[in-house]
């Protein structure tokens, strides 16, 4: 790319770039230390310390989506068992909803999926929850518990100034941010977890692009 276009080129992980964009210009602006989580088809994370991406010794750090929370859990695409990605990303929410729906077919979820259980999605779980559907309520409660437990680990490890959530599932989680934070009380050793804001990302799908532009500076 440098040879072809005679311009400076830098490359980084997309979640790292998105984290930098949020820290510099987005929802994490004004904070020194930011933990960013993109929750969508997977869970990608980025760590910003003092305004800079934390890469680790070999630039392989900040794979928070592959922190295991259940050693007997499902095998992740990374090869490990029980990664938070396999329990709380969008496809995991949908899988859990389909499993529960098979046991309780009277759920609103089946109506939203036009009778096809395989079409149930995480977004449908959110819509059904809003209607008070018991299956969806249970699915979302479990999801919030899992994320709160995981975020609690991140708080105890990093104690960031702010946690920013982006990705395709962030809109589903938006109404539950306070509930997730409340669950930190029993999920953290940290004595003041509620002093850490949990906020939605400013950038949508363009977070990685904005962060990549920031890499030039």
N, C-alpha and C positions, 0 to 999 in steps of 0.2 A: 504493500500500500504506500509506503514511503517512497519507493522508487517510482511507482506509477504516477503519484499525484504530488510529490515533493512537498508534503505537509507532515507535521508531527503526528504520530500515531501512538495511542496507548490502549491497552487491552486490560479488562478486568472482568470479574464475575458479575453477572447482571444484578444479583441481589446486593453486592457490594456497591455497585454504581447507584442503584436505587436508594440505598441507605445514605450515600453521600449527598444525593440530590435532596432528600428529605431533611438531612441535617443542615445543609447549607442554605436551601431556599424554601423548604417545605414545612411540614408540621413539626419538625425538630429544630427549626431555626431558633437561635438564641440559647440552645443547650450545648454544653461541651461534649457530653457523652450520650450517644444515642444507640438504642438497640432497635433494629428494624426487622420486621417479620412480614414477608410476603406470603400470604396464605391463599392458595388457589388450587390448582391441580396437584401441587406439591407444597412444601413449605421451605422457602429460602430465607436466609437471614443475612444481615450485615451488621457489623459492629463499628461504630465511630468513636474513637477516643481522641479528645482534644482536636476535633475537627478533621481527623485523618482516619482513613480506613485501617482497621486492624487486620493484617494479613497473616500474622503468625510467621514461624520460622521459614516455611517453604511455600508461603502464599496459599495454604490450604485450610486456613482457620475459618471460623464463623459458619460452620455447617450445622447450625442449630436445629435445622429440620430433621437431622439424623441423630439427635440426642435420644437415646432409648429411654422410654418410660415404662416399658413392660418387657422384660427379657423373655417371656413366654408368648409374646404377641406375634402378630403376623410377620412374615419375612418381607422386608422392604426391598425395593429395587437395588438398593445399595449393598444388599447382602446381609445386613444386620436384622435383628428381630426387634419389633416393638418401637420403632422410631415414631416420634410424634407425628411425622408426615403420614404414617400408615394408620394413625388413629384419629387425626383431626383435620386433615386436608379435605378439600371438596369431595373427591371420590370416596374417602373413608366415611364421611358423613352420609353420603348416598348409600354406601354398602350397608351401614348400620341401619339406616331407615328401611332398606329393602328387606333386611333380615327380620326386623321387628314387624314389618308389614305382612310378611308371610305367616306370622303367628296371629296377626290381628287384621284380617283383610277388610274390616269395616271402616278403616281409617280414611280420612279425607284425602290422604296422600294418593290412594288408588284412583280417586276421582280426578285429581290433578294430573295423574299420569295416563288418563283416558283408559284405565283398566289394565295397563301394561306395567307390571311391577318393575320390569327391567328399565323402564324409562324414568323411574324416580330419581330426582337430582337433589343436590343440597339446597338449591333455591326453592324447590318445592317443599322441602322440610321447613324452611323459613316461613313460607306462605301458610302452610298447614299449622305451624306453631301459632301464627297470628290469629288463626281461627279457633285456637284452643284445642286442637286435635291431640288426644292423649299420646299417640305414638310419636308425633313430632315433638311434643313437649319433652318426652323422655329422651329422644335423640338429642335435642338441643341441650338438655340438662347435662347429659354425659359429655357432650362436646365442650361445654363451658368448664366442666370439672377438669377435663383433660388439659385444656389450654391453660387454665389457672395454675394447675400443678406444674406444667412445663414452664410457664412464665415465672412461677415462684422459684424454680431452679435457676433460671437466668438472672433473676434479681439477686439471689444469694451468691451467685458466681460473679456477676458484673456490677451490680447496683448502679444501673444507668440513671441518667437524669430524667429520661423519658423513654417510653416504649411506643413505637409507631407501627401500626398495622396497615398493610396494603394488600394488594392482590385481589383476585376475583371473589374470594369468600368474605372480604372485608365488609361489603355491603350487607351481607347476611348477619355478620357479627355486630354491626353498628348499634343496634338497639340494646345489646347486651354488654357493652363495655364496662358499665358500672357493676354489673353482676360478676363479671370476671374479676374485677379489682377487689370486690368484697370477698371473693373466695381466696384471695392472697393471704388473708389473715391466718388461715390454717395451712397454707402451702409454703410459707417462708420462715426461715430462721430470722431474717431481717426484722428488726423491731418496728420499722416504720415503712412497710411496703406501700401503704396508701398515700405516702408522700410523693410517689412516682406516678406521673400522669400516664394514662393509656389513651392514645389518640389515633384517629384515622389519618392515613397518609393524605397529603395534599395532592400529590401526583397520582394519576391512574396508571394506565398502561404505558404512559410515557416516562415513568420514573427512571427506568434504565437508560433511556435516551438522554434525559436531562443530566443524569449522573455521569454518563459517558462524556458529555460536554464539559462537565466540571473537572474531569481527569486531566484536561489540558492545562489547568491552572497550577 
